[in-house]
Amino acid sequence: MTKDKPLLGVILMLGFCIVAPMGDAVAKLLGASVPLGQLLIVRFAVQAVLLLPLVYFTGRAWRMRGRVLKLTIFRTVLHIIGIGMMFTALRFLPLADAVAIAFIMPFLMLVLGKYYLGEEVGPRRLIACIVGFIGTLFVVQPSFAEVGWPALLPMGVAVNFAVFMLVTRQIAKETDPIGLQAVSGVMAMMIMVPLLWFTRSMDIPALSLITPTSFEWGLLFAIGSLGTLAHLLMTWSLRYAPSATLAPMQYLEIPIATVIGFLVFKDLPNTLASIGIAITIGAGLYIILRERAIAHQLAKTPAPA
């Protein structure tokens, strides 16, 4: 069993909060010139190429059957759709806005936990969910007024990723996380290659193929590498520090995305969006701290005789 090393876990999670928006920024750079289907197929191809040797040389478990195999296929489809929606949203929205809107996901997870998994969720946390959702609407409103329906895509990403996490929870104890990601990369290729092949004559811009320049090939490889590295950093951080310690740190992704968005695209959230981001972060941190307090209280309660 791995010994807790909280400082190392925090450093790894900080790395995730930096690497993940960097990957989104690269996707935004390529969104105007490379079709979505090509972005996705290279993203998952690089994931498979990087992780399969790691699985092989470390002897990790990767074989799946029955319920786990079916859920992994479903999880992979969700992953493709979620990343596809996020990449599309980034073509229209500032980086910080897209990331902040997608952070409605923790609130959705709490509600799904209550009504789908039967978890106990008190009124304070439900109120915090409502407040956080209102904050998200503050971010969505100016973006929707400017670009229309694409401003809603990060909310779709949040819903998708909430279901993705529920599916992952159901198979987490029966799969190795790195093996799971390697297999998912291969499955995504098996889905995307036939899709692009069968739609090649349908003149669908998002599913067309181009010949990238050498610079675009470099950025395409960077998308896959950064996405894979971000996942590994998060996975490894959870090995060395409890999730209660790391969860508040995930909200650092929003200000880091704001800085990257400004440096690369000269984009900054407007006043209303900034207020919404602050509300979303505050509500999310309240939920995390409240859950930590409840867990601590339950740990101190003596078990019944």
PyMOL commands that set and color helices and strands:
alter all, ss='L'
color gray80, all
select helices_A, chain A and resi 6-30+36-58+66-90+95-102+105-115+123-147+149-174+177-198+205-207+214-240+243-265+271-300
alter helices_A, ss='H'
color red, helices_A
deselect
rebuild
show_as cartoon
